[in-house]
Amino acid sequence: MNQNGTAPIDETLARYSDLLFGTTITVYVLAMVLFLAALAGARSRKLAESAQLVAAGGGSAPVAADRAPGKIAGPTRRTFGERLGNMAYPVVVVGLVAHIASIVLRGIATDRAPWGNMYEFISMTCAAGVIAGLIVLRKPEHRPLLSFVLIPVTLLMFIAGRWLYTQAAPVVPALKSYWLAIHVSIISVSSGVLLVSGVASMLYLAKLRWARPADEEQTGTGGFAGALRRVVDHIPDAATLDRLAYKCVVFGFPLFGLGVICGAIWAEAAWGRFWGWDPKETVSFIAWVIYAAYLHARATAGWRNTAAAWVNVAGFVAMLFNLFIINLVVSGLHSYAGL
């Protein structure tokens, strides 16, 4: 123990944790590129199948031949893009293992729960988001959507490692409580799950905005709008995306509510009141209300799913606002959670 009663920091384990953190970002970027290549390969396969039909005779003749009695369809050869997609999923798992190892080593090095500052909290939240993405998008046809989950994950981790990095050290006295392991971990996990939901809703809105009819999918369109449409053509249908977003909120919303309740209990023990409308408490309550409105909208007849999706995106924006602006810009009782 040091003179202040805290355990000494294991600098070696802390360096290994930092190294694994950087390795995780690299692996996630590699997986993201592989998934995007898999999406591009989906178009190649569609065009190849169309070319095979035309070569076989065009029109309805190939369909009739395939349906002839006793005819057995030959195996469909996987495209290079599909093989990349199958490779990318285990790559994400490898990255997640390195990510979890980084968090665990940070905790061992500091002898505390490894989410006592912004750098550690973002790392934990991103790990939860990747885990949620791997579970929700585990079906082979949904796996390429992980690329859109990894985009905000790698961006957040880069920001945390570049500008919010904090040397391994004991937490400030205000955080020396068992509620740190309970309250912050619940909020972090729920935030990661809600990140996946926000991404799914944004893809849902993009699908409605830029998706093309089936008879126009092979029509070339130039410019940025054309590139967006080509990407949107390869993601699942809007109904699937809406369902994925809803499932994530159904799991993440009560977990987030539980985290807010645990925070109130901790506040009563630390500051003598359950709720004081501190900026972070206020924005957390606003985010909770927004997600409650989303669930209400999804369950109310007459509400369009598009309106509900926008509400879900608003909740995601509120979470990001609470994470960065409130912690780093606005002064309040939670300001020590910054750098």
URDACOR-V907046 format. One record per helix or strand of 2 or more residues. SS is the DSSP state (~ for helix, > for strand). FROM is the first residue (numbers start at 1). TO is the last residue. If there is no record, write none. Layout:
ss: {SS & SS}
from: {FROM & FROM}
to: {TO & TO}
This chain:
ss: {~ & ~ & ~ & ~ & ~ & ~ & ~ & ~ & ~ & ~ & ~ & ~ & ~}
from: {11 & 61 & 80 & 118 & 143 & 173 & 179 & 214 & 223 & 238 & 279 & 305 & 335}
to: {56 & 66 & 110 & 136 & 162 & 175 & 210 & 216 & 234 & 271 & 299 & 328 & 337}
